[in-house]
């Protein structure tokens, strides 16, 4: 992101089978240098033949000068497109 590699260690904070969600929380690494807290929630949502995936990112910036997460959102979109292409080919 932003022209540099980020390394982050995360833990699975919660798995909710009823809501089909997995919650990850950053516990150390580069992302916590800029954010006090950083959490990602991934949810599978049934929609017709193929489920949709909802990504929720919860974070608290350490200060107002920290850039918005535009590059991370671009990465997530690219990741989903690559995963979709892979699954279509399978």
C-alpha positions as CSV (number, residue, x, y, z in Angstrom):
1,X,0.0,0.0,0.0
2,X,1.2,3.5,-0.8
3,X,4.3,2.1,-2.5
4,X,5.5,0.0,0.4
5,X,4.9,-3.5,1.7
6,X,2.8,-3.9,4.9
7,X,3.2,-6.9,7.3
8,X,0.5,-7.4,9.9
9,X,-0.1,-10.2,12.3
10,X,-3.8,-10.9,12.9
11,X,-6.0,-13.2,14.9
12,X,-9.4,-14.6,14.3
13,X,-11.4,-12.8,16.9
14,X,-14.8,-14.4,16.1
15,X,-16.5,-16.9,13.9
16,X,-20.3,-16.6,13.7
17,X,-21.7,-19.5,11.8
18,X,-25.3,-18.2,12.0
19,X,-24.4,-14.9,10.3
20,X,-21.6,-16.5,8.2
21,X,-19.0,-14.0,9.4
22,X,-15.3,-14.2,10.3
23,X,-13.7,-11.3,12.3
24,X,-10.0,-10.7,12.1
25,X,-8.2,-8.2,14.4
26,X,-4.7,-6.9,13.9
27,X,-2.5,-7.6,16.9
28,X,0.9,-6.3,15.6
29,X,2.7,-5.0,12.6
30,X,2.8,-2.1,10.2
31,X,-0.9,-1.3,10.2
32,X,-0.9,-0.6,13.9
33,X,1.8,2.1,13.4
34,X,-0.9,4.2,11.8
35,X,-4.1,2.8,13.4
36,X,-4.9,2.4,17.1
37,X,-7.2,-0.5,16.1
38,X,-7.8,-2.4,12.9
39,X,-10.5,-5.1,12.4
40,X,-11.8,-6.8,9.2
41,X,-15.2,-8.6,9.2
42,X,-15.9,-10.8,6.2
43,X,-19.5,-12.1,5.7
44,X,-20.9,-14.5,3.1
45,X,-24.4,-13.6,2.0
46,X,-26.5,-16.0,0.0
47,X,-27.6,-14.5,-3.3
48,X,-29.0,-16.9,-5.9
49,X,-26.5,-19.4,-7.3
50,X,-23.4,-17.7,-5.8
51,X,-22.9,-16.0,-2.5
52,X,-21.9,-12.4,-2.2
53,X,-19.1,-11.3,0.2
54,X,-19.3,-8.2,2.3
55,X,-16.1,-6.7,3.7
56,X,-16.4,-4.4,6.7
57,X,-13.2,-2.6,7.9
58,X,-13.3,-1.0,11.3
59,X,-10.3,1.2,12.3
60,X,-9.3,4.1,14.4
61,X,-6.6,6.4,13.0
62,X,-3.7,7.5,15.3
63,X,-4.0,11.0,14.0
64,X,-5.9,13.0,11.3
65,X,-2.8,13.0,9.0
66,X,-3.1,9.2,8.3
67,X,-4.3,8.7,4.7
68,X,-7.7,7.3,3.9
69,X,-7.9,3.6,3.1
70,X,-8.4,4.0,-0.6
71,X,-5.3,1.8,-1.5
72,X,-6.6,-0.9,0.8
73,X,-10.0,-0.8,-0.8
74,X,-8.4,-1.1,-4.2
75,X,-6.4,-4.1,-3.0
76,X,-9.6,-5.8,-1.6
77,X,-11.4,-5.2,-4.9
78,X,-8.5,-6.7,-6.9
79,X,-8.3,-9.7,-4.5
80,X,-12.1,-10.3,-4.9
81,X,-11.8,-10.1,-8.7
82,X,-8.8,-12.5,-8.8
83,X,-10.7,-14.9,-6.4
84,X,-13.8,-14.7,-8.6
85,X,-11.8,-15.5,-11.8
86,X,-10.2,-18.4,-10.1
87,X,-13.5,-19.8,-8.9
88,X,-15.2,-19.4,-12.3
89,X,-12.3,-21.4,-13.9
90,X,-12.6,-24.2,-11.3
